[in-house]
Amino acid sequence: MVKMSRKHKIQQYYSRRVFPDWEGYEILSWSSREAQHQRFQVLLDIMRSRFEEGDCPTLLDIGCGLAELADFLEKAEFPVQYIGVDLTAEVLEEAAQRYPGLDLRLLDVFADPSPFPEQSFDVVFASGIFNMELGNNNAFAVSGMQRMASLAKQLAVANFLHHRCLFQHSICHFYDPDELMAQLRMKGVSLQLYENYLDNDFTLEFRRQ
């Protein structure tokens, strides 16, 4: 039996969930619009603490899905120069239909060599990309956060499913934040932890000094 690659498994799962009458959070398997926005709000709060009024940071949204982060930030009146990247063409095509004019690209940020030079973006963000059970999630989360930090001039922010969650679906991977942070510290990546905004979620922030 041929082992399915990370990229192919993700593409296969999400390409089958794209329907024009579905809400974005349904296509991306989030529990609700409110939960999705609470994850976005953590990023927004972090950026507001980092940037001055009138700044317009460059932001790379990894696994951008329907690019709803761009819409969320626009409605919050926090301007960014937005670039969204995703692995699934069908998802990006739907995103382009819903939010025309955005810079959306089909590529793998974690490929070697990297598709972007180091410190290409002020902010690098990922919401949910580490949550599908792939069999090597802890290793992928560590290497993925290292890549995100290397691409960030100022901030790299990602959220993860929390191991304290009472209902743990078999297709998802749940992380111990202390263990993940310790593994990343060993790689030279120091992080700030944010939790308790949702019972089943936490966010890690890398901030370049």
C-alpha positions as CSV (number, residue, x, y, z in Angstrom):
1,M,0.0,0.0,0.0
2,V,1.4,3.4,-1.0
3,K,1.6,5.9,1.8
4,M,-0.3,9.1,1.0
5,S,1.8,12.2,1.2
6,R,0.9,15.1,3.5
7,K,0.1,17.3,0.6
8,H,-2.1,14.8,-1.2
9,K,-4.0,13.9,1.9
10,I,-4.9,17.5,2.6
11,Q,-5.8,18.2,-1.0
12,Q,-8.0,15.1,-1.2
13,Y,-9.9,16.0,2.0
14,Y,-10.6,19.7,1.2
15,S,-11.2,19.5,-2.5
16,R,-14.3,17.3,-1.8
17,R,-15.8,19.9,0.6
18,V,-16.0,22.9,-1.7
19,F,-19.7,23.9,-2.4
20,P,-20.8,27.4,-3.3
21,D,-23.6,27.3,-0.8
22,W,-21.5,26.2,2.1
23,E,-20.1,28.7,4.6
24,G,-16.3,29.0,4.7
25,Y,-16.1,27.5,8.2
26,E,-18.0,24.4,7.0
27,I,-15.7,23.9,4.0
28,L,-12.7,24.1,6.3
29,S,-14.3,21.9,9.0
30,W,-14.3,24.5,11.8
31,S,-17.0,24.0,14.4
32,S,-18.6,27.5,13.9
33,R,-18.0,30.9,12.4
34,E,-17.7,32.3,16.0
35,A,-14.8,29.8,16.8
36,Q,-13.1,30.7,13.6
37,H,-13.3,34.4,14.4
38,Q,-12.0,33.9,17.9
39,R,-8.9,32.4,16.4
40,F,-8.6,35.4,14.1
41,Q,-9.1,37.8,17.0
42,V,-6.1,36.4,18.9
43,L,-3.9,37.3,15.8
44,L,-5.6,40.7,15.6
45,D,-4.9,41.5,19.2
46,I,-1.2,40.4,18.8
47,M,-0.8,42.6,15.7
48,R,-2.4,45.6,17.4
49,S,0.2,45.3,20.2
50,R,3.0,45.2,17.7
51,F,2.2,47.8,15.1
52,E,1.4,51.5,15.2
53,E,-1.8,53.0,13.9
54,G,-1.4,53.6,10.2
55,D,1.0,50.7,9.6
56,C,0.1,48.3,6.9
57,P,2.2,45.1,7.5
58,T,2.7,42.4,4.9
59,L,0.9,39.3,6.0
60,L,1.3,35.7,4.6
61,D,-1.8,33.6,5.4
62,I,-0.6,29.9,5.2
63,G,-3.4,27.5,4.4
64,C,-5.6,30.5,3.7
65,G,-8.7,28.5,2.7
66,L,-11.4,30.9,1.7
67,A,-9.2,33.9,2.6
68,E,-11.7,34.9,5.2
69,L,-9.0,36.3,7.4
70,A,-8.6,39.1,4.9
71,D,-12.3,39.9,5.2
72,F,-12.1,39.8,9.0
73,L,-9.2,42.2,9.1
74,E,-10.8,44.6,6.7
75,K,-14.0,44.7,8.8
76,A,-11.8,45.3,11.9
77,E,-10.2,48.2,10.0
78,F,-6.7,46.7,10.4
79,P,-5.1,47.2,7.0
80,V,-2.6,44.6,5.8
81,Q,-0.9,43.7,2.5
82,Y,-2.4,40.2,2.2
83,I,-1.0,37.2,0.5
84,G,-2.9,33.9,0.9
85,V,-1.4,30.5,0.0
86,D,-3.0,27.1,0.0
87,L,-2.4,23.6,-1.3
88,T,-5.9,23.0,-2.7
89,A,-6.8,24.5,-6.1
90,E,-10.5,24.0,-5.6
91,V,-10.5,25.9,-2.4
92,L,-8.5,28.8,-3.9
93,E,-10.8,29.0,-6.8
94,E,-13.8,29.4,-4.5
95,A,-11.9,32.0,-2.5
96,A,-11.2,34.0,-5.6
97,Q,-14.9,33.9,-6.4
98,R,-15.9,35.1,-3.0
99,Y,-13.1,37.7,-2.5
100,P,-11.9,38.8,-5.9
101,G,-8.8,40.9,-6.2
102,L,-6.9,39.2,-3.4
103,D,-3.3,37.8,-4.0
104,L,-3.9,34.1,-3.7
105,R,-1.3,31.5,-4.7
106,L,-1.3,27.7,-5.0
107,L,2.0,26.6,-3.3
108,D,3.5,24.7,-0.4
109,V,5.3,27.1,2.0
110,F,7.0,24.1,3.7
111,A,8.6,22.8,0.5
112,D,12.4,22.7,0.1
113,P,13.8,24.9,-1.0
114,S,11.5,27.5,0.5
115,P,9.3,29.4,-2.1
116,F,10.1,32.7,-0.3
117,P,13.3,34.2,1.1
118,E,13.8,34.5,4.8
119,Q,12.0,37.4,6.5
120,S,9.8,38.1,3.5
121,F,6.8,39.1,5.5
122,D,6.0,41.2,8.6
123,V,3.5,38.7,9.8
124,V,3.2,34.9,9.0
125,F,0.0,33.3,10.1
126,A,-1.5,29.8,10.0
127,S,-4.9,28.7,11.3
128,G,-5.7,25.0,11.5
129,I,-3.0,23.7,9.2
130,F,-1.4,21.5,11.8
131,N,-4.7,20.0,13.0
132,M,-5.3,17.1,10.5
133,E,-3.9,13.8,11.7
134,L,-1.0,13.1,9.4
135,G,1.0,10.5,11.4
136,N,3.9,12.9,12.0
137,N,2.2,15.9,13.4
138,N,4.6,16.8,16.2
139,A,7.6,16.8,13.9
140,F,5.7,18.7,11.2
141,A,4.5,21.3,13.8
142,V,8.1,21.9,14.9
143,S,9.6,22.1,11.4
144,G,6.5,24.1,10.3
145,M,6.9,26.7,13.0
146,Q,10.6,27.0,12.3
147,R,9.8,27.7,8.7
148,M,7.2,30.3,9.7
149,A,9.6,32.0,12.0
150,S,12.2,32.2,9.3
151,L,9.8,33.9,6.9
152,A,8.7,36.5,9.5
153,K,10.3,39.9,9.9
154,Q,8.3,40.4,13.1
155,L,5.6,37.9,14.0
156,A,4.8,34.3,13.3
157,V,1.5,33.1,14.8
158,A,-0.3,29.7,14.6
159,N,-3.1,28.0,16.4
160,F,-3.4,24.3,17.4
161,L,-5.9,22.0,18.9
162,H,-5.4,21.6,22.6
163,H,-4.9,18.1,24.2
164,R,-7.3,19.0,27.0
165,C,-10.2,18.9,24.6
166,L,-12.8,16.3,25.9
167,F,-14.0,15.2,22.5
168,Q,-11.1,14.3,20.2
169,H,-12.0,13.4,16.7
170,S,-9.9,10.7,15.1
171,I,-9.1,12.8,12.0
172,C,-7.5,15.5,14.2
173,H,-4.3,15.8,16.1
174,F,-4.3,17.4,19.6
175,Y,-1.2,19.0,21.1
176,D,0.3,19.5,24.5
177,P,1.4,23.2,24.3
178,D,4.1,22.8,26.9
179,E,5.6,19.9,25.1
180,L,5.4,21.6,21.7
181,M,7.0,24.8,23.1
182,A,9.8,22.8,24.8
183,Q,10.6,21.1,21.5
184,L,10.7,24.4,19.7
185,R,12.9,26.0,22.4
186,M,15.4,23.2,21.7
187,K,15.5,24.4,18.1
188,G,16.1,28.0,19.2
189,V,12.5,29.2,18.7
190,S,11.0,30.9,21.7
191,L,7.3,31.4,21.8
192,Q,4.5,33.1,23.7
193,L,1.4,30.9,24.6
194,Y,-2.2,32.1,24.4
195,E,-5.0,29.9,25.6
196,N,-8.4,30.0,27.3
197,Y,-10.0,31.9,24.4
198,L,-11.5,28.5,23.4
199,D,-11.6,25.2,25.3
200,N,-10.0,23.2,22.5
201,D,-7.5,25.6,21.1
202,F,-4.2,27.5,21.8
203,T,-2.1,29.9,19.9
204,L,1.7,30.2,19.7
205,E,3.4,33.5,18.8
206,F,7.0,34.0,17.7
207,R,8.1,37.6,18.0
208,R,11.4,38.6,16.4
209,Q,13.3,41.0,18.7
